């Protein structure tokens, strides 16, 4: 939505110099109807991610999967497809068919793309793991001890207040 707001403001200011209010934008203003052409802003967003942000094919595929779910939510009332009779859900919503096509393309590219992160940096050896666990255990035991002492002092203080109140009565 942030990308859309900045792009829409830029487009509108170039067309007629008129500012738009962020509060007037919603999912309904981005995806106006279920026709294929409604995917143009989403397609432009994907192009922005590819060119400007240089996202991985895996990121693009995951993002498109999320957008498809969002658009299904948007058009849940407009689809008459019945998967129980062998139809693909939402096959009758052109914008979803278009996003599925983009998603299939991103998935195919993802399968052929090299990993975007160094897998070796994601893992630690066993000794380092044990050291981290020991450190967390020591910190937790220390915090439990501090809490227990504070709680005991609080109870003692409360009991002494009650005792002094009873003596006055």
MIDOSE-1310 file (N, C-alpha, C; in nm, 2 decimals, decimal comma, always signed):
residues 169
xxxx	+0,08/-0,12/+0,00/+0,00/+0,00/+0,00/+0,09/+0,13/+0,00; +0,20/+0,12/+0,07/+0,29/+0,23/+0,07/+0,34/+0,27/-0,06; +0,38/+0,16/-0,14/+0,43/+0,18/-0,27/+0,32/+0,24/-0,36; +0,20/+0,19/-0,35/+0,09/+0,24/-0,42/+0,06/+0,39/-0,39
xxxx	+0,06/+0,42/-0,27/+0,03/+0,56/-0,23/+0,13/+0,65/-0,29; +0,26/+0,62/-0,28/+0,36/+0,71/-0,34/+0,35/+0,71/-0,49; +0,33/+0,60/-0,55/+0,31/+0,60/-0,70/+0,19/+0,68/-0,74; +0,08/+0,66/-0,67/-0,05/+0,72/-0,71/-0,04/+0,87/-0,69
xxxx	+0,03/+0,92/-0,58/+0,04/+1,06/-0,56/+0,13/+1,12/-0,67; +0,23/+1,05/-0,71/+0,32/+1,10/-0,82/+0,24/+1,10/-0,95; +0,17/+1,00/-0,98/+0,09/+1,00/-1,10/-0,01/+1,11/-1,10; -0,09/+1,13/-0,99/-0,19/+1,23/-0,99/-0,13/+1,37/-0,99
xxxx	-0,02/+1,39/-0,92/+0,04/+1,52/-0,93/+0,10/+1,55/-1,06; +0,14/+1,45/-1,14/+0,19/+1,48/-1,28/+0,07/+1,51/-1,37; -0,05/+1,44/-1,35/-0,16/+1,46/-1,44/-0,23/+1,60/-1,41; -0,26/+1,63/-1,29/-0,34/+1,75/-1,27/-0,29/+1,83/-1,15
xxxx	-0,18/+1,80/-1,08/-0,13/+1,87/-0,97/-0,22/+1,86/-0,85; -0,31/+1,77/-0,85/-0,41/+1,76/-0,74/-0,35/+1,66/-0,64; -0,35/+1,69/-0,51/-0,31/+1,60/-0,41/-0,42/+1,50/-0,37; -0,39/+1,38/-0,33/-0,49/+1,29/-0,28/-0,47/+1,26/-0,13
xxxx	-0,58/+1,22/-0,07/-0,57/+1,19/+0,07/-0,54/+1,04/+0,09; -0,45/+1,01/+0,18/-0,42/+0,87/+0,21/-0,55/+0,79/+0,26; -0,63/+0,86/+0,33/-0,75/+0,80/+0,39/-0,85/+0,75/+0,28; -0,84/+0,81/+0,16/-0,93/+0,77/+0,06/-0,89/+0,65/-0,02
xxxx	-0,77/+0,60/+0,01/-0,72/+0,48/-0,06/-0,75/+0,35/+0,02; -0,78/+0,25/-0,05/-0,81/+0,12/+0,02/-0,79/+0,01/-0,08; -0,81/-0,11/-0,04/-0,80/-0,23/-0,13/-0,89/-0,21/-0,25; -1,01/-0,16/-0,22/-1,11/-0,14/-0,33/-1,06/-0,03/-0,43
xxxx	-0,98/+0,06/-0,39/-0,94/+0,16/-0,49/-0,82/+0,11/-0,57; -0,74/+0,01/-0,51/-0,63/-0,04/-0,59/-0,68/-0,15/-0,69; -0,76/-0,24/-0,64/-0,82/-0,34/-0,73/-0,96/-0,31/-0,75; -1,00/-0,24/-0,85/-1,13/-0,19/-0,87/-1,23/-0,29/-0,91
xxxx	-1,19/-0,38/-0,99/-1,29/-0,49/-1,03/-1,21/-0,62/-1,06; -1,28/-0,72/-1,09/-1,21/-0,85/-1,11/-1,15/-0,88/-1,24; -1,16/-0,78/-1,33/-1,10/-0,80/-1,46/-0,95/-0,80/-1,46; -0,89/-0,86/-1,57/-0,75/-0,88/-1,58/-0,67/-0,75/-1,57
xxxx	-0,72/-0,65/-1,62/-0,66/-0,52/-1,62/-0,64/-0,46/-1,48; -0,72/-0,51/-1,39/-0,70/-0,46/-1,25/-0,57/-0,50/-1,19; -0,50/-0,60/-1,25/-0,38/-0,65/-1,20/-0,26/-0,56/-1,24; -0,29/-0,46/-1,32/-0,18/-0,37/-1,37/-0,10/-0,31/-1,26
xxxx	-0,16/-0,26/-1,16/-0,09/-0,19/-1,04/-0,01/-0,30/-0,97; -0,06/-0,42/-0,96/+0,01/-0,53/-0,89/+0,13/-0,57/-0,97; +0,11/-0,57/-1,10/+0,22/-0,61/-1,20/+0,33/-0,50/-1,19; +0,29/-0,37/-1,18/+0,39/-0,26/-1,17/+0,46/-0,27/-1,04
xxxx	+0,39/-0,32/-0,93/+0,46/-0,34/-0,80/+0,56/-0,45/-0,81; +0,53/-0,56/-0,88/+0,63/-0,67/-0,90/+0,75/-0,62/-0,98; +0,72/-0,54/-1,08/+0,84/-0,48/-1,16/+0,92/-0,39/-1,07; +0,86/-0,31/-0,99/+0,93/-0,22/-0,90/+1,02/-0,31/-0,81
xxxx	+0,97/-0,42/-0,75/+1,04/-0,50/-0,66/+1,16/-0,57/-0,74; +1,14/-0,61/-0,86/+1,25/-0,67/-0,94/+1,36/-0,57/-0,97; +1,32/-0,45/-1,02/+1,42/-0,36/-1,08/+1,48/-0,27/-0,97; +1,39/-0,21/-0,88/+1,44/-0,12/-0,78/+1,50/-0,18/-0,66
xxxx	+1,43/-0,29/-0,61/+1,47/-0,35/-0,49/+1,55/-0,48/-0,51; +1,55/-0,52/-0,63/+1,64/-0,64/-0,67/+1,61/-0,76/-0,58; +1,48/-0,79/-0,56/+1,44/-0,90/-0,48/+1,47/-1,03/-0,55; +1,48/-1,14/-0,46/+1,51/-1,27/-0,52/+1,38/-1,33/-0,58
xxxx	+1,40/-1,43/-0,66/+1,28/-1,49/-0,72/+1,20/-1,56/-0,62; +1,26/-1,61/-0,51/+1,19/-1,67/-0,40/+1,10/-1,57/-0,33; +1,16/-1,45/-0,30/+1,08/-1,35/-0,24/+0,96/-1,31/-0,33; +0,98/-1,29/-0,45/+0,88/-1,25/-0,55/+0,76/-1,36/-0,55
xxxx	+0,80/-1,49/-0,55/+0,70/-1,59/-0,55/+0,62/-1,59/-0,42; +0,69/-1,57/-0,31/+0,62/-1,57/-0,18/+0,52/-1,44/-0,17; +0,57/-1,33/-0,22/+0,49/-1,21/-0,22/+0,37/-1,22/-0,31; +0,39/-1,28/-0,42/+0,27/-1,31/-0,51/+0,17/-1,40/-0,45
xxxx	+0,22/-1,50/-0,38/+0,13/-1,60/-0,31/+0,04/-1,52/-0,21; +0,11/-1,43/-0,14/+0,03/-1,35/-0,04/-0,07/-1,26/-0,11; -0,03/-1,20/-0,22/-0,12/-1,11/-0,29/-0,24/-1,18/-0,35; -0,22/-1,31/-0,39/-0,33/-1,39/-0,44/-0,43/-1,41/-0,33
xxxx	-0,38/-1,44/-0,21/-0,47/-1,46/-0,10/-0,55/-1,34/-0,07; -0,48/-1,22/-0,07/-0,55/-1,09/-0,05/-0,66/-1,07/-0,15; -0,63/-1,10/-0,28/-0,72/-1,07/-0,39/-0,84/-1,17/-0,38; -0,81/-1,29/-0,34/-0,92/-1,39/-0,31/-1,02/-1,34/-0,21
xxxx	-0,96/-1,28/-0,10/-1,04/-1,22/+0,00/-1,13/-1,11/-0,06; -1,07/-1,03/-0,14/-1,13/-0,91/-0,20/-1,25/-0,96/-0,29; -1,24/-1,07/-0,36/-1,34/-1,12/-0,45/-1,42/-1,24/-0,41; -1,42/-1,27/-0,28/-1,48/-1,39/-0,23/-1,63/-1,40/-0,27
xxxx	-1,69/-1,29/-0,27/-1,84/-1,28/-0,31/-1,86/-1,29/-0,46; -1,76/-1,26/-0,54/-1,77/-1,25/-0,68/-1,74/-1,38/-0,76; -1,69/-1,48/-0,69/-1,66/-1,60/-0,76/-1,77/-1,70/-0,74; -1,80/-1,77/-0,85/-1,90/-1,88/-0,85/-1,84/-2,01/-0,87
xxxx	-1,71/-2,02/-0,88/-1,64/-2,15/-0,90/-1,67/-2,24/-0,78; -1,68/-2,37/-0,82/-1,71/-2,47/-0,71/-1,61/-2,58/-0,72; -1,51/-2,57/-0,63/-1,40/-2,67/-0,63/-1,45/-2,81/-0,60; -1,56/-2,82/-0,53/-1,61/-2,96/-0,50/-1,65/-3,03/-0,63
xxxx	-1,67/-2,96/-0,74/-1,70/-3,02/-0,87/-1,58/-3,02/-0,97; -1,46/-3,01/-0,91/-1,34/-3,02/-0,99/-1,30/-2,89/-1,05; -1,37/-2,78/-1,02/-1,32/-2,65/-1,07/-1,21/-2,59/-0,98; -1,12/-2,52/-1,04/-1,02/-2,45/-0,96/-1,08/-2,33/-0,89
xxxx	-1,06/-2,32/-0,77/-1,12/-2,21/-0,70/-1,08/-2,07/-0,76; -1,17/-1,99/-0,77/-1,16/-1,85/-0,83/-1,11/-1,85/-0,97; -1,13/-1,96/-1,05/-1,09/-1,96/-1,19/-1,17/-1,86/-1,27; -1,28/-1,82/-1,22/-1,37/-1,73/-1,29/-1,34/-1,58/-1,26
xxxx	-1,23/-1,56/-1,19/-1,19/-1,42/-1,16/-1,06/-1,39/-1,23; -1,07/-1,31/-1,34/-0,95/-1,29/-1,43/-0,83/-1,23/-1,36; -0,84/-1,14/-1,26/-0,73/-1,08/-1,20/-0,65/-1,19/-1,12; -0,72/-1,29/-1,06/-0,66/-1,40/-0,99/-0,59/-1,49/-1,09
xxxx	-0,65/-1,52/-1,20/-0,58/-1,60/-1,30/-0,45/-1,53/-1,35; -0,45/-1,40/-1,36/-0,33/-1,33/-1,40/-0,22/-1,34/-1,30; -0,26/-1,32/-1,17/-0,16/-1,33/-1,06/-0,11/-1,47/-1,05; -0,19/-1,57/-1,07/-0,15/-1,71/-1,06/-0,04/-1,73/-1,17
xxxx	-0,06/-1,67/-1,29/+0,03/-1,69/-1,40/+0,17/-1,63/-1,36; +0,16/-1,51/-1,30/+0,29/-1,44/-1,25/+0,35/-1,53/-1,14; +0,27/-1,59/-1,06/+0,33/-1,67/-0,95/+0,39/-1,80/-1,01; +0,33/-1,86/-1,10/+0,39/-1,98/-1,17/+0,52/-1,94/-1,23
xxxx	+0,53/-1,83/-1,30/+0,65/-1,78/-1,36/+0,76/-1,76/-1,25; +0,73/-1,70/-1,14/+0,82/-1,67/-1,04/+0,87/-1,80/-0,97; +0,78/-1,90/-0,96/+0,81/-2,03/-0,90/+0,91/-2,10/-0,99; +0,89/-2,10/-1,12/+0,98/-2,16/-1,22/+1,12/-2,10/-1,21
xxxx	+1,12/-1,97/-1,21/+1,25/-1,90/-1,20/+1,32/-1,93/-1,06; +1,24/-1,94/-0,96/+1,30/-1,97/-0,83/+1,37/-2,11/-0,82; +1,31/-2,20/-0,89/+1,37/-2,34/-0,90/+1,51/-2,34/-0,96; +1,53/-2,24/-1,05/+1,66/-2,24/-1,13/+1,75/-2,14/-1,07
xxxx	+1,71/-2,05/-0,98/+1,79/-1,95/-0,92/+1,88/-2,00/-0,82; +2,00/-1,94/-0,81/+2,09/-1,98/-0,70/+2,03/-1,92/-0,57; +2,07/-1,98/-0,45/+2,03/-1,93/-0,32/+2,08/-1,79/-0,31; +1,99/-1,71/-0,25/+2,03/-1,57/-0,23/+2,10/-1,54/-0,10
xxxx	+2,11/-1,64/-0,01/+2,18/-1,63/+0,11/+2,28/-1,74/+0,13; +2,38/-1,72/+0,21/+2,48/-1,82/+0,23/+2,43/-1,91/+0,34; +2,40/-2,03/+0,30/+2,34/-2,13/+0,40/+2,44/-2,16/+0,51; +2,57/-2,15/+0,49/+2,67/-2,18/+0,59/+2,66/-2,08/+0,71
xxxx	+2,61/-1,96/+0,68/+2,61/-1,86/+0,78/+2,48/-1,87/+0,87; +2,39/-1,96/+0,83/+2,26/-1,97/+0,90/+2,28/-2,07/+1,02; +2,39/-2,15/+1,03/+2,40/-2,25/+1,13/+2,52/-2,23/+1,22; +2,51/-2,27/+1,34/+2,62/-2,27/+1,43/+2,66/-2,41/+1,47
xxxx	+2,78/-2,43/+1,51/+2,83/-2,56/+1,55/+2,77/-2,60/+1,69; +2,79/-2,73/+1,72/+2,73/-2,78/+1,84/+2,78/-2,71/+1,97; +2,91/-2,69/+1,97/+2,97/-2,63/+2,09/+2,92/-2,49/+2,11; +2,91/-2,41/+2,00/+2,85/-2,27/+2,01/+2,71/-2,28/+2,06
xxxx	+2,63/-2,37/+2,01/+2,49/-2,39/+2,05/+2,49/-2,42/+2,20; +2,57/-2,51/+2,25/+2,57/-2,54/+2,39/+2,61/-2,42/+2,48; +2,70/-2,34/+2,43/+2,74/-2,22/+2,50/+2,63/-2,12/+2,51; +2,55/-2,10/+2,40/+2,44/-2,01/+2,40/+2,33/-2,06/+2,50
xxxx	+2,30/-2,19/+2,50/+2,21/-2,25/+2,59/+2,25/-2,23/+2,73; +2,38/-2,25/+2,76/+2,43/-2,23/+2,90/+2,42/-2,09/+2,94; +2,45/-2,00/+2,85/+2,44/-1,85/+2,88/+2,29/-1,81/+2,91; +2,20/-1,86/+2,83/+2,06/-1,83/+2,85/+2,01/-1,89/+2,98
xxxx	+2,05/-2,01/+3,01/+2,02/-2,08/+3,14/+2,07/-2,00/+3,26; +2,19/-1,95/+3,25/+2,25/-1,87/+3,36/+2,17/-1,74/+3,38; +2,14/-1,68/+3,27/+2,06/-1,55/+3,28/+1,93/-1,57/+3,34; +1,86/-1,68/+3,29/+1,73/-1,71/+3,34/+1,73/-1,74/+3,49
xxxx	+1,83/-1,82/+3,54/+1,84/-1,86/+3,68/+1,86/-1,73/+3,76; +1,95/-1,64/+3,71/+1,97/-1,51/+3,78/+1,85/-1,43/+3,79; +1,77/-1,42/+3,68/+1,64/-1,34/+3,69/+1,54/-1,41/+3,78; +1,54/-1,54/+3,78/+1,44/-1,61/+3,88/+1,48/-1,58/+4,02
xxxx	+1,61/-1,58/+4,05/+1,66/-1,55/+4,18/+1,62/-1,41/+4,23; +1,65/-1,31/+4,14/+1,61/-1,17/+4,17/+1,46/-1,16/+4,19; +1,38/-1,22/+4,10/+1,24/-1,21/+4,12/+1,19/-1,28/+4,25; +1,25/-1,39/+4,28/+1,21/-1,46/+4,40/+1,24/-1,38/+4,53
xxxx	+1,36/-1,31/+4,53/+1,40/-1,23/+4,64/+1,30/-1,11/+4,65; +1,27/-1,04/+4,54/+1,18/-0,93/+4,54/+1,04/-0,97/+4,59; +1,00/-1,09/+4,54/+0,86/-1,13/+4,58/+0,86/-1,17/+4,73; +0,97/-1,23/+4,78/+0,97/-1,26/+4,92/+0,97/-1,13/+5,00
xxxx	+1,05/-1,03/+4,96/+1,05/-0,90/+5,03/+0,92/-0,83/+5,03; +0,85/-0,84/+4,92/+0,72/-0,78/+4,90/+0,62/-0,85/+5,00; +0,62/-0,98/+5,01/+0,53/-1,05/+5,10/+0,56/-1,02/+5,24; +0,69/-1,01/+5,28/+0,73/-0,97/+5,42/+0,68/-0,83/+5,45
xxxx	+0,69/-0,74/+5,35/+0,65/-0,60/+5,37/+0,49/-0,60/+5,39; +0,42/-0,67/+5,31/+0,28/-0,68/+5,32/+0,23/-0,74/+5,45; +0,30/-0,84/+5,49/+0,26/-0,91/+5,62/+0,29/-0,82/+5,74; +0,40/-0,74/+5,73/+0,43/-0,66/+5,85/+0,33/-0,54/+5,85
xxxx	+0,28/-0,49/+5,74/+0,18/-0,39/+5,74/+0,05/-0,44/+5,80; +0,01/-0,56/+5,76/-0,11/-0,62/+5,82/-0,09/-0,64/+5,97; +0,02/-0,68/+6,01/+0,05/-0,70/+6,16/+0,04/-0,58/+6,24; +0,09/-0,47/+6,18/+0,09/-0,34/+6,25/-0,05/-0,28/+6,25
xxxx	-0,13/-0,31/+6,15/-0,27/-0,27/+6,15/-0,35/-0,34/+6,26; -0,33/-0,47/+6,28/-0,40/-0,55/+6,38/-0,37/-0,51/+6,52; -0,24/-0,47/+6,54/-0,20/-0,43/+6,67/-0,27/-0,30/+6,71; -0,29/-0,21/+6,62/-0,35/-0,08/+6,64/-0,50/-0,10/+6,68
x	-0,56/-0,20/+6,62/-0,70/-0,22/+6,64/-0,72/-0,28/+6,78
